Amino acid sequence: MTNVLVCVKRVPDPTGEVVLTPDGLRVDGRFAGYTTSAHEEAAVALAVQLAEPSGGTVTVLSVGSEDSIEQIRSGIAVGATDGILVEADADLLGPADVASAIAEAVQGREAAGTGYDLVLLGNDAADTGDFQVGIRLSYLLDRPVVAGIQTVEVEGDRATLRGEGPEGTEVYEVDLPAVATVLEGGVAPRYPSVMGRMRAKKAEVETVAWSGTASGSGRDALTVPEPPPSEVTVLGEGPSAAPALVAVLRELKVVHG
């Protein structure tokens, strides 16, 4: 039986225009809406894939405000068992704070008799680009960690994790329990059914408080790059533009002759 904890973050929808908060420290999602990152959707799909055949459980955890329950229930709707909200002001937290809050929740569950063989996180935060939480969490829990994985197989008390590196596919074997950060692409995201949505509305989401004190991100500011310049060449007007258009199409090898 494989029990998996998946950590998700409520982030602004990346398909919308990126707008920063007035202080420049965060991405403002009030206009684009909020979602779960593609990396974390892949982590949920991997967790369900691992837990279902073995009769294990999948718990979705988020650190943030009560609004983050929406992202927790989205994970439950596609197969997770239950959820944990670690209530905190996410705007005040840095990666070390988030890792501490997750570790405290994991240890609290363990003390109550529920342990997790794997803790999965997205490879990086979709809004701030932080890559630190998974590594910091592994140190706090004293567990091995593998970053940037795309598939996981569990056999007994060992896991085989695969991801794409500069030289091709990289394969790691670690003892359980372990921590891993997930990149999208290794497994198809799961989509909720009507029954899944109904189940998610009724599923248990435990709310716990973090006992730590926020140290913050230490971030000076985020910046939004300027859009690349675009150029338009006017080939002509009316029928006189036809020869110039044909010349361009021939140059692009769209037409021959």
N, C-alpha and C positions, 0 to 999 in steps of 0.2 A: 504494500500500500504506500503510495507516494503522496505526501501532503505538500502543497506548494502555496507560498505566499507571493502575490504579485503586487508591486507598489506602483501606483499610478498617480499622475499629477493633473490637476485641472489647469489647462493651458488655453490661451487664445487660439482660435481656429487659424492654422497657418495658411489656409487658402485665401484669407482676406488680406486687406492692406495692413501692413505693420505700422501701428501707431504707438508711440511711447507715452508713458505717463508724464505729467509736467516736470517731475524731478529727473526724468531720464533714466531711472533705475529699473523700470519694468516695462513689459509690453502691455498695453492697454487693450483688454479684450471686450470692452463694453459695446463696441460697435460691430466687431466681427463675430462675437459669440464665443463660447467655450467648448472644449472637446478634450479627448484623450489623444496623445501623440501616436503616430503610426508604430513607433518602436514598442510602446506599451500595449497597443492592441495586439501586436505580434506576441508579446510576452504572455498575455492572457490566453491567446490561442494555444501557445506551447504548453502552458500550465494545464489547460483542460485536456489537451491531447495526452499528457503524461498521467494525469490523475484518473481519468474516467476508466481506462482498462483495468487499473489496479484497485478500484474502489476507494481511491484517495479523495482528498478535499482540495478545493482551490479557494483561498481567501484573498479578496482584493482590499488593499489598504491604501488610504490617502491621507496625507498630512495637510491640513488646511481648515477652511471654514466649513460651516454646514452645507454650503453650496457644493462642496466636493462630493457629497453623497450622490449627486447626479452621475458622476463618473464611476463611482463604486457600483451603483445599480446597473450601469451600462455593462460592466464586467459580469455581474451576476446574470444579466439577461442573455449572455452568450455562453453560460455554462458554469460560472463560478458558484461556489456554495454559499458563502456569506461574505460580510465585509466588516472592516474596521475603519472608523474615522478617528484619527488622532487630531483632536481639535487644537488649532493654533492659528495665529495670524501669519499666513504664508508670506506676506509681504515683508515681514521682519526677519525671516529665516534665511540663513545661508546653507550651503551643502553640509557643513558639519552639524548644524542644528537638525536638519532633516534626517541625516543618518542616525543621530542620537535618538530622535523621536521614534524612528522605525525600530531601532535596536531595543528600546524600552518596551515597545509593544510586543515584539517577538519574545522577549524574556518574560513579559507578563503572561502571555499565552502558554509558554513553556511551564511556568510555575503553576498554571491552572490545569496542566496535563495535556496540552495540545502543542506538539512540536512540528516544525516544518523542515522537510528534507531539503527543499530548495527555496531560496528567496530570489525572485526574478525582478529586475528593474529595467526600465528603458535605458538604452546606452547613454543617452544624454537628455537634458531637459530641453523640450521643444521651444520654450520661450527665452531662456537665458543662456542655453548652451553649456550648462554645467555638466561636466563628466565625472564629478568627484563622488557622488553619493554612494554608488555601489562599492567603490574601493574603501571608502571610510567605514561603511557598514560592515564589511567583511572583517576589518580590524577590530571593530567594537564587539562583534560576535565571535571572533577568533575562528573564522571559517575560511577555507580556500575560496578564491574568487577568480572568475574568468570573464573578461570584458569582450564585447563585440561578437557574441555568439548568435547563431541563427537556428540551430537545431540542437535538441537534447534527447539523449536516450538514457534510461535508468535501468540498471540490472543489479539487483541486490542493493548493496550499500555503496555502489559506485555509479558515477554518471559520466557519459561520454558527450562532450560538447564540441560542436563544429562551427566554424565561422570562416569568412573569406579574409585572408591577409594579403600582403603585398606579393607574396610568392605563390599564392593559390590557397587551397583549402587548408586550414589549420585544425588539428584535432587535439583535444585535451581530455585527459581522464583525471577525475578528482574523486576523493572520498566524500561521502555525504555525512552530515549536512554541508551545503555549500551555498555560495552566492554567485549569481551571474547577471550580466547586463546584456540586453537583447537588442539586436539590430533587425529591422524589418527585412523581409525578403526570403526568409527560410520557410515560412509557413503562411498560408493564406489567412487573412483575418476572418473572424467569425461574425456572422450577422444575426441579430436577434430575431427570433420568431415571435408570433403573437403570444404563444404560451410562455416563451422566455421572458417577454416584457411583463406579463402578468405575474410570473413567479418573482421577478425582480422587485416588483412593488411591495410584495409581502415578505420578502426575505429579511432576515435579521441583519442589521448593521449596528455593531457595537460602537459606542462613542466613548473614547478614553481621553484623558488629559495628559499632556506631556509635562513632566515635572522639571524640565530643564529651563535655562535662561538663554534667550536668543543672543547669539554673538554677531549675527548678521553676515552678509555676504562679503563685505569689504570691497564691494564693487564701486567704482567711481561713477560710471555711467555706461549706458548702452548707446550705440549709434546705428542709424539706418543708412546703409550705403546709398549713394545717389544712383538713380537708374541709369543704365548705359545709354549713351547718346544714340539717337536714331537719325538716319539720313534718308531723304527722299530725292530721287532723281526724276525729273520730268522729261519724258522722252519726246514729247511734242503734243500737239493738239489735233484732234480729228484724224482724217485719213492719212495725213502726213506723218503721223507717229508710227504707222504700221511697219515701215522698213526698219526703224530703230528697234521696235519690239521684236521683230524676227531676228535681228542681229543679237540681241540679248539672249533669246531662247536658244540660238545656235551656240553661243558662248557657254551657256549652262548645259549644253548637250541635251536639251529637251526635244529639240527637233534637229534633223540632219539635213545636209545639203548646202 
